[in-house]
Amino acid sequence: MAGLEALQSVQYVTVKGKRFAILSANDWEALIEWLETLEDIQVAKKGF
């Protein structure tokens, strides 16, 4: 699953007036991997 798909799978809950985003562990890991890839691309572009 791509990072954008993981973001689209977020569910929200409100507990005691606070809103929380809920992701499955697999979606969370996909999101982290996607963000790390974006960071790597940014670093590589700065090197050229």
N, C-alpha and C positions, 0 to 999 in steps of 0.2 A: 504494500500500500504506500502510495506517495504521501509526502507531507501534507499536501493540500487536501487529499482525501481524508487523512487523519483529522485535520481541522474540521472538516465537514461532518465528521462522526461524533463530535462533541455533544454531550447532553448536559443540561444545566439543572441544578437543584438549588433551592433556597432553604437555608437552615438558620433559624434565629435571625432573619433579616440579612444574612450574608449569602451572596450568590457564588456557587462553586461550579467549575467546569469538570465534568467527568469524562475520562477517556479510558478505554481498555488498555491494559499493559502493552499489548502488541501495537496499538495505535500510538501510544506514547513513545515507544521505541522507534517506530517509523518516523515520527515527527522529529525526534532528536537526531536520527540519522540524516534526515533531509536538511535540518539546520546545519549540521556539521559539514555536509556536502556544500551547501551555500557558502559557508565560511571558508572552506578550502578553495573554492572557485575565486572568492574575493581575494584571498591571499595570493593565489597564483596570478591573478590579473595585476596586482600591485608589483609583482616581480618582473613584469615585462615592460 
